[in-house]
Amino acid sequence: MTLFAENEHLTVRQFIASDLNDFTMLVSNAKSMKYCPTGTLNRQQAEKLFTNIMTHAQRYKYCLYAIEDKKYSKVIGLVGLQECRMEYDIGPSFVYRLLPEYNDNITIPALFSQFIKNLMVSLQLSEMNAVIAKKNRLTLTLMESLHFKPISTLVCRGIDSFLYQYSPV
């Protein structure tokens, strides 16, 4: 299993088949999915998305990765790049989702910073975008701490949002 980032408590790695139940818990959690245009997913929708993620990871360079709590061997989130499906062509967009009890985890910014740097190098990206809902204060704060800069406003699937961009320093 390839690791993309790691600290004492958390690991970012590829999803594996045994992650399905944890993944379903994540994407069916209303707080985790509050600012996701799809909203929460039921079991059938979660299984379909999980299968797509697993298939996508084998075919394409942009995909989503599991965030695992090492102590409990439990997937507590996802992070990665996905094509932003909206009326704007912004290319792959940085996304993450966490179980609510991990939102205040102080190791997340350093883990994501390491992950972003590794991803930028491995995919040879010169910049990375993120679309963040204007009301999503937690993620806006995280994006600033990761050195993403707001570059414009837009409406993503009916949600007033900011387009953030990361360029290596």
N, C-alpha and C positions, 0 to 999 in steps of 0.2 A: 504494500500500500504506500503510495507516494504522499509524503507530508509537504504541505505548502507553507505552513507557518506553525510555530509552536512556542509555548511558554510553559511555566511550571504547572499550570492548571488546565490549559486548553490546547487543542490541536486543530488545525485546519487540514483536512484530508479529503480524498475522493469519497463519495458515497459508496457504500457497499450494500448488497441485497438485504442484509440483516438490519439495516437502518430504517426500514419501511415504517415500523410502528412509531419510532421516535419522530420520524419525519411527519407522519400523519398527526401526531400530537401537536407539533409545531404549527402546521398549516391549518389546523382546525381550531387554533387558539385565537379568539377574537382580539386580544390585546397584541399578539404577535403580528396579526394581519391587518390591523386597524387602518394603516395607510397604503395597503396594497390594493390596487384597482380591482383585483378579483374578489377581495374580501376573503372570508374563511372558506375553506374547502371541506366537503364531506369526505368520507372514506374512499368512495369510488373516484372522486376527482383527485384526491391525494395520490391514490395508487397510479392513476394515469399520468399525473405530473411527475411522480417519482420514476416511472418507467421512461418518460421522456428525458428526464435529467440523466438517467443511467445510459440511455442510448445516445444522447447528445454528447456526453463526455467521451464516448468512444469515437465519434465522428468529427467533432469540431473542436477548435481551440478555446472557444468561449463556453464556459459552463459554470455551474454552481457546485460548491463544495460544502461538505459537512463541517460544522464546528462541534467538536466533541469535548465534553467534560471528562478529563482523564481519570479523575477519582471515581466517578460513577460509570464510566464507559457508556455514556449516554450522549446522543446527539441533541444539542441544545439550541442549534441554529444553523443557518446556511449563509454563505457569503460567496460572491463571485461576480462574474459579468454575464449579462444576458442582453439580447437584442431588445431594445425598448420599442415596443409595438405601439406606435402612436402616429399622429400626423406629421411629426418632425423626424428627419433622418439624423439622429445623433450618434448612431453606431452603438457599440456595446456599452452598457451602462452598469456601473457598480451598484450592487444591491446587497442587502443583508436582512435577515430576520432572526430575532432571538426570542426565546421564551422570556416572558416578562421578568421572571426572577433573576435573570442575568443582565438586564438592562443597566444596572448600576455596577457591574463588575469592572473594577478599575484596571484589569489587565486587557480589556477589549481594545482600547485605542492602540496600544503597543502591538498587540497581535495583528490587528488590521493593518497597521503601518508596515509591519514585516511582510504580510501577505501581499499588499499592494505593490511593494517594491519587488518582491519575487515575481509577481505576475507581470509587471511591466517589463522586467528583464526577459523572462521566459517567452513572452509573446511579442517582444520587441515593439512595445507601444510607446509612443511619444507623449500621449496624454490619455486621461481617463475621465469619463463623464459620470455624473450621477443626477438623477431627477428626484428631487425631494419635495414632498408636500409642504406648503408654507406653514401649515399648522403642526407639523411634526418637529416640535422644538428639540426633542431628544436627539434625533438624527441630524438636525441642523447644527447642533452643538458638536456632535461627533465629527461631522464633515469638516468643520472649522479646525478641530484639533488634529485632524489628519492632513491639514493644509490644502483641502479642496477650497476653491474660491468660487463665489457666486458670479456667474457671467451673464445670466439673463433670467427673465421670468417666462413661464409658458403655462399652458393648460394641458395636463396629461389625463386623458380619459375623463374630462370634466372636473378635475381637481387642480386648483390653483397651486402652482409649483415653482420651484427655482431649478435652474440648470446650473449645477456645480461642475467645476473642472479641476482635475489634478494634473499638474505637470511637475516632473522631478526638478528639484532645486539644483 
